[in-house]
Amino acid sequence: MTREGAPDSETGAGDDRAAGAEQAYDVARYLQIRSAGPADLAVDGTLAFLMDTTGTPQVWTLDEAGRWPRQRTFYDERVAFVDWSPERRELAFGMDEGGNERMQLYRLDPDAGRVHEWTGVPDAKHRWGGWSHDGERFAFASNRRSTAAFDVYVQHRTETGTDADRAYESDGLLSVVGWSPDDDRLLVHESHGSFDHDLYVLDVATGERTHITPHEGDARFQSPQWGPDGEGVYTVTDHDGDLLRLAHLDVSDGALTTVVADETWNVDGVAVDEETGRLVYSRNVDGYTELTVAELTDATTVETIAEPDLPRGVAGGVSFGDDGAAFAATVSGRTVNTNSVVVDIETGTAEQWTHAGTAGIPPETFVEPELVHYPTFDGRDIPAFFSTPDDATDGETPVIVDVHGGPEAQRRPSFDGVKQYFLSNGYAVFEPNVRGSSGYGRAYSHLDDVERRMDSVRDVREAVGWLHDHPVVDPDRIAVMGGSYGGFVVLAAMTEYPDLWAAGVDVVGIANFVTFLENTGEWRRELREAEYGSLAEDREFLESISPIHSADQITAPLFVLHGENDPRVPVGEAEQIVEEVREQDVPVRKLIFDDEGHGIVKLDNKIEAYRQVVDFLETHV
């Protein structure tokens, strides 16, 4: 871990002041609020899930709701997913090293505690593609042949390393969705950009690939699932429309038929049980998830069964049980930490199976945000979540403006222990979904493309104007914080509008679009150029909007955090902005973790990072 810049005061950021009147718990306690999920139901009804009790997500299992779970993996590194075999009591899981995202695949016998390493190619990324229905084989995509392209592989469950058969050689960014009901084909997804996808059917025996989504212009084909008969695929798509809808895609002729559509909100996911024809689809209603359980009456028609009663927030990761009578899902809300539930399909009743702890912090102290909309420079209304502490005093409340990454992502009301810490200590938190965010239609997502990039930063400026008019806000104590693309927005907002900010916190952010695109992982450069502009055609523009070239405009104190192993936004982005701002005689802190990647995952590192963030904000805000 690299630390530069001594704390700006001797306040003792690491002190636990539990006995003090100003705060009940140190930020470390909030970071130890646990999460359980995503989860997967086994044939015998056992739930496998990831839980971060040890400091990083590991595999746990649970035989019955509310029982004491059993930990099954014991690594220092995070486990990325878990998936039961459809036929045996064994699990697939994936894990990288130090946040480098070069995930390797493993098979776990949970009862014997034995782990079988499947891939063993540490220089390559591996994307899990699912078990065959007989549990004998699995599929995955990997860039082991070329760092810039993902090929499709099939491997027997007992094989290791290079024993895998390459089923298809690609020149693009492929992911394997899953096996057809008869296990002779694979459904394959290709991403050309965040808003342009294609689906293919791959014959496993011959390697013949059939394109089933030919289209002009951009179109998303997300959350694809085989239908029960193997003759069609269900997907959420915005082909020929602004919003995502649930559609049926005929594999033989590519005919696309709408199954479920909403006039206002995206249908953003679907899960299908091949045995029963039951399905669960989700709608994204201004950031909140609404789940619907339905049943296919024919290939293109569904009949609603239930709408599960879940905590208000975000839900997903649906996994059906063996007979289609129940499904597992992961739920999270601003006042409810992340846990796994099992839903009875007939009644829609959700039973909480996991009980990840809240570190002794009473859940009733957690604050629910207000969904607001504020006007911006071109007359649009920008959605945002605004949370204020219970004891907010008029004109005296400091605010943290927290900008999400992506940019084609969305701030949604899931649980966040750090935000609850800030709220418990007198800060308000404002989270805008500026133009370019997903969740509000394709047109909204494209409003910040290439030459319109800085319009999203203007939306942040207008958010501050709205905050200035709010009665509880102290306009002189507003900080901006964000990660990844949100880190770019932090730096851009501080260079473009320096007088607005009391401080800024940049986590794994982009300082220079040119060096970022030159040094990011080769496999994702084309995706990012589709959003930001290309080095070949837009270099001058990319230079002009890069905060590194306006660093002399930053006047507010800046804290920069990064992971040494970040393959997405290389650590050089942090190094160069710190060097430039430090020359302006502006207070700067830098904290780089040598065992993290694109974000801070390990508990000890998170505690160190956010204790310093807390001290930094207490000093300057």
Buried (B, 14 or more C-beta within 10 A) or exposed (E): EEEEBEBBEEEEBBEBEEEEEEBBBBBBBBBBBBBBBBBBBBBEBBBBBBBBBBBBBBBBBBBEBEEEBEEBBEBEBBBBBBBBBBBBBBBBBBBBBBBBBBBBBBBBBBEEEEBBEBBEBEEBBBBBBBBBBEBBBBBBBBBBBBEBBBBBBBBBBEBBEEEBBBBBEBEBBBBBBBBBBEBEBBBBBBBBBBBBBBBBBBBBEEEEBBEBBEBEEBBBBBBBBBBBBBBBBBBBBBBEBEBBBBBBBBBEEBEBEBBBEBEEBBBBBBBBBBEBBBBBBBBBEBBBBBBBBBBBEEBBEBEEBBEBEBBBBBBBBBBBBBEBBBBBBBBBBBBBBBBBBBBBBEEBBBEBBBBBEBBEBEEEBBBBBEEBBBEBEEEBEBBBBBBBBEEBEEEEBBBBBBBBBBBBBBBBBBBBBBBBBBBBBBBBBBBBBBBBBBBBBBEBBBBBBBEEBBBBBBBBBBBBBBBBEBEBBBBEBBBBBBBBBBBBBBBBBBBBBBEBBBBBBBBBBBBBBBBBBEBBBEBBBBBBBBBBBBBEEBBEBBEBBBBBBBBEBBBBBBBBBBBBBBBBBBBBBBBBBBBBBBEEEBBBBBBBBEBBBBBBBBBBBBBBBBBBBBBBBBBBB
